[in-house]
């Protein structure tokens, strides 16, 4: 067990404002961890209390990811290129081997290309449309050789992703409120910790809301991220009312003039209608303080889940109006094609992608770098 799990910040006495931690306090008196019940402006239970629902299955993968991230951070390796991170994906390996096996430009090459795209989770419709367009151009003799076809493939893939290359701009609202959603095990809490680090390094004052009150250790995990990043966390403990926690956190963020508030939520399964409805209520509760919140509903997607990710986004959009995506776990064995499927199906901005364990491996999505990282090195520039 990592040593920062053992250190628990001193609790603030009821009725007193949170005091900064002497050694590692963030700027302007921000405390690492604040129990929402101890805030001098803490509210009683909300009029619209959330209906009781059973907790979803626990996600040990979240805890394991947190520990791996901490170990990776301590090692502090040099930042690796997109190609280094993506070359192990099924998509990249499939394309590389394809053009080795089929150096000749013919219909067999295109048939194999279509199969490669489909098995890499690009989706049947998108893969078929893309390949048929290339086939028509090939029959018109637009390609001199397989390398020319590969260059055309690069442009086609880029055209799918460029429209969703929209970085998240947290300036202009104070606090800018990000509500994070996603099912269990996608790396949501870990992603929040990495985002907090990014925004803190940009000189912004960040607060976190521990709204995942169902999963065991989720609150403590977020507190640990807060302690590591000198970012305060508003919490009430496990099994607390999630909407109340986030409501209090928004009050705290406004009172302390925070720049960004990132709210965690439970990893709800998209098949559990009652829990999804509760998530919608959380968004409505936030609007009691600010009608424009949340400013971003950021959904975290596991890049290894393939086409099931499309179904997840469809369900979450109906409940909370997802406005941006983070696709994690794209390094290693992820197929990688799901990014194209999501872009074609929804056109939602892809804000960040996860290419490794460290905070710097959560990268602003770059369509060109992503495509080049998947293509054979003879063409791509990643």
PyMOL commands that set and color helices and strands:
alter all, ss='L'
color gray80, all
select helices_A, chain A and resi 3-5+27-29+36-38+60-75+82-86+90-101+107-119+124-139+146-164+188-201+218-229+242-255+273-286+308-320+338-346+359-361+367-374
alter helices_A, ss='H'
color red, helices_A
select strands_A, chain A and resi 33-35+176-181+206-209+232-235+260-263+296-302+324-328+349-354+362-364
alter strands_A, ss='S'
color yellow, strands_A
deselect
rebuild
show_as cartoon
